[in-house]
Amino acid sequence: MSSEAGEIVSAIISKWCAGFAKLDASALSSLYSKNAFFFGSNPKLYRGRDGVADYFNGLPRWRKPSAAFSDVQAAQSGPDLINMAATISFDLAGERADLMVKMSWVIVREDGDWKIVNHHASSQAPLI
C-alpha cells in the first residue's frame, strides 16, 4: 500500500468507524461523494449523500455498534483515484450475530477532499 494512499484510506476508515459507532448518518454520509453509489447490507442501490444517509438511518438502532477493518489494501490508481479493499468485522454487542463482510471502496478527490464514490459490501461466505 503506497504511503499516501494508505494515510488517506486510514483517515477515512477512522472517521467511518467513529460515525458507525454512533450510527451518525450525517457524519457517515459526509464521507461520500455527491455522486456516490452505495451497496450495503441489503439489495438496494443507494445514490448520493442523501441515499447514504437513508441507508444508515434505516439500520436498527443498536446500542453499541462497532466496526473493525482488517486486511486493508489500498492502491493509488491515478492522481485523484484510490482503490480500497478490506474485511470488516461488525460487533453489535450481542444484539445480533456478529457480521463479517468484504468491503471495497473507490475514493476520488472531490472539491479538494477525498470522498468515497463507490461502496460495495458483500458476504464473506462463498456464493459458489
N, C-alpha and C positions, 0 to 999 in steps of 0.2 A: 504494500500500500504506500503510495507516494506520501511524503510527509505533509504537504499542503492539503491534498485531498483527505488524508486521514484526520487532520486537525479540523477541517470543515465538517466532515461527517461526525466526528466525535462531539463537536459543539451542537450539532442538530440533534443527535441522539440524546445528549444530556437534557436539552430543552424539551424534547419529545417525552422522555421518561418523567420529567418533572410535571409536565402537563397531564400525562396519563395518570399519575399518582393522585391528581385532584379531579380527574375527569373534566378538565377545563377545556371545553370545546373551543373557546375563543383563543386561548393560548396555543392550542394544538393547530387550529386552522391557520393561524398566523405564520406557521412554518411552511405552508404550502403555497404554490404558485396560484395566481388568479386563474390560470388555465389548467389546474390540476385534474388528473384522472386518478380515482381512488377506488381500488378494490380492497375491501376489508374482509370481515368475517362472514359476510352474507353475499348473495349473488349479485346484488345491485351495484351498478357503476355510479359513483358519486362524482360530481364535477364541480370544480372551482372551490374557493374557500367556503362558500355557503354550504355546498354539498358535504365538504369535510366536517363542518360544524354540525350539520344534520346527522351525520353518521355518529359522531361522538356523543351528541345529545341524546341519541336513540339507544345508547348502551344502557344496560342495567346500572343502577346506582350502587355499585359495590362499595363496601365500607372502606376497604384498604387495598386498592388495586396497585400492583407494581409490575414493571416490565424490565427484563434484563436482556441486553443484547450480547450475543456471543458469535464467534466465527465471523467477525465483521471483515468484509472485503470492500475496498474502495479503489476505483481507478479513475483518473482524470482522462476523460475521453475527448476533450477539447478544452479551449481556454475558458469556456462558460458552461461546461458539462461534466458532471461526475456521476458514475455508476456505483451503486452500493448494493451489496447483498449481505444478509445476516440471518441468524437464527434468533428468535425472540421467545423467551420463556415468560409467560404471564402467570403471576401468583395472585390469586383472587381470595386469599385468606380463608380458604375452605368454603367460600360461598358457591363455588362451582369447582369442578375438577380443574387443576392447573392445565394450562394450554401451552403447546409449543408449536410455533409456526415458522415457515420460511418467509422472509421479507425481502423485497427488492424495492429500491428507490432509484429514480432518476432525478438528479438535483441540477438545477440550472441557476445561472446568475440572472437575477431579475431586479431591475431598478437598484443595482449596486449591492444586492444582498443575495444570499444563496437560499433557494426555495425548492421544496420537493414538488416536481411536476408530474411524477408518476409514482404511485404507491400500490404495490401488489403484495398481498398476503395470501399464502396458500398452506394447506395442510402439510405437515412434515411426513405424515403417513403416505406410503406409496399408493398411487392411484391405479397402477397396472402391476 
